[in-house]
Amino acid sequence: MNILAFGPNGSGKGTQGAIVKEKYGLDHIESGAIFREHIKGGTELGMKAKAFIESGDLVPDEITIPMVLETLAKSKEKGWLLDGFPRSLAQAEALDKALKESGMALDYVMEITLDREIAKERIMGRRLCANDNNHPNHIAFEAIKPVEKDGELVCRVCGGELSTRADDQDEEAINKRHDIYYDETTGTMAAVNYFKNTDVKIIAVDGTKTIKEISEEIMQQIG
Ligand code: AMP
């Protein structure tokens, strides 16, 4: 099964992605997380992408598109949930073409809707686990709240060290990411609408509901 996950930054897309990945045994492919791994590892790709990520701009397509398509191809057998890509109409078209060429079918498009101001507030409270990107932590949500150990907040799943992302604490970078997301002409909403105009099944969920309610709704719709 292959799923595309859409939702503004801060909508809970990563949290739901981690739940769906576990339930259906899929690979969870997050373009942003792949970039952060490259930056951590000091690779050439990471060095090229770093400044764009810090400012909340899109990394150029000639870097992003091949990187994501190569990762998807490796998960062809297992199936995937793709998060953070496509973020523009051009990326949507490139993905659609690549899927058709490689014989991979898209089963669902999941869209978490959330008001921009609420999404912005949520971004600032999330914390990254040093050990596993699929361990979501958020200081404002009881269900995924970090735990305290020796006076420090640590990952609620594995006790790992937590950090904040620089682009999550920078209001200008957040605004830029949301401008890109809500742009219906060439941005991410244009990519969402591109897939809505195909015959793929759409799973639309309201991002203001609880983590449990949203995951139950998604699973009900997948069946
Ligand atoms: P995210 O973790 O999804 O918030 O992504 C963090 C950053 O990685 C974004 O602000 C972009 O700079 C970059 N990025 C992630 N996905 C893409 C994409 N599909 N196209 C271009 N840049 C991306």
Boltz pocket constraint, residues with backbone or C-beta under 6 A from the ligand:
constraints:
  - pocket:
      binder: B
      contacts: [[A, 9], [A, 31], [A, 32], [A, 33], [A, 35], [A, 49], [A, 52], [A, 53], [A, 54], [A, 56], [A, 57], [A, 58], [A, 59], [A, 60], [A, 64], [A, 83], [A, 84], [A, 85], [A, 86], [A, 87], [A, 91], [A, 167], [A, 177]]
      max_distance: 6.0
